[in-house]
Amino acid sequence: MFEAQFFPLMAARASDVNGGRHRGIATYRLLTGAHPADADTTSDSNFDRHALASILALATMDGGLLSEKVGLSSHELAALLEQYFPSVRMNAEELLLRFKRNESDEGAMLRDLLL
């Protein structure tokens, strides 16, 4: 039986050698088991998995809370992962972890003003 991979939702704390792009590819690979360039989109279900994995991979590239980046609650994100990527195990605590944000000083000040 295939042992499920552990997928930290703040995806692929892979080395930042190539920046966010590397994190995105590592996240996609954790979700699907393949490189994005090797995606099999011949069937509707494969295309759906590819599209969802791509969205999640892109969301990890900028840092921040993954559920926030994809516009879902933590519970909705967990349900989506369970439905489309059942071989991926997750730790609920990972839903609360953050990458270091890639944000300018102006962006931080604006966010603080709006809050």
SULURZI-V664558 format. One record per residue. N is the residue number from 1. RES is the residue in one letter. PSI is psi as a letter, one per 30 degrees, with the letter a starting at -180 (NA if undefined). Layout:
BEGIN
n: <N | N>
res: <RES | RES>
psi: <PSI | PSI>
END
This chain:
BEGIN
n: <1 | 2 | 3 | 4 | 5 | 6 | 7 | 8 | 9 | 10 | 11 | 12 | 13 | 14 | 15 | 16 | 17 | 18 | 19 | 20 | 21 | 22 | 23 | 24 | 25 | 26 | 27 | 28 | 29 | 30 | 31 | 32 | 33 | 34 | 35 | 36 | 37 | 38 | 39 | 40 | 41 | 42 | 43 | 44 | 45 | 46 | 47 | 48 | 49 | 50 | 51 | 52 | 53 | 54 | 55 | 56 | 57 | 58 | 59 | 60 | 61 | 62 | 63 | 64 | 65 | 66 | 67 | 68 | 69 | 70 | 71 | 72 | 73 | 74 | 75 | 76 | 77 | 78 | 79 | 80 | 81 | 82 | 83 | 84 | 85 | 86 | 87 | 88 | 89 | 90 | 91 | 92 | 93 | 94 | 95 | 96 | 97 | 98 | 99 | 100 | 101 | 102 | 103 | 104 | 105 | 106 | 107 | 108 | 109 | 110 | 111 | 112 | 113 | 114 | 115>
res: <M | F | E | A | Q | F | F | P | L | M | A | A | R | A | S | D | V | N | G | G | R | H | R | G | I | A | T | Y | R | L | L | T | G | A | H | P | A | D | A | D | T | T | S | D | S | N | F | D | R | H | A | L | A | S | I | L | A | L | A | T | M | D | G | G | L | L | S | E | K | V | G | L | S | S | H | E | L | A | A | L | L | E | Q | Y | F | P | S | V | R | M | N | A | E | E | L | L | L | R | F | K | R | N | E | S | D | E | G | A | M | L | R | D | L | L | L>
psi: <k | k | k | k | l | k | j | k | f | h | k | i | h | l | k | h | e | g | a | e | e | e | e | e | e | e | e | e | e | e | e | f | g | l | k | e | f | g | k | j | h | f | l | e | e | e | e | e | e | e | e | e | e | e | e | e | e | e | f | f | f | f | l | l | k | e | e | e | e | g | g | l | l | e | e | e | e | e | e | e | e | e | e | f | i | f | f | k | l | l | k | e | f | f | f | f | l | k | l | k | k | i | k | l | e | e | e | e | e | e | e | e | e | f | NA>
END
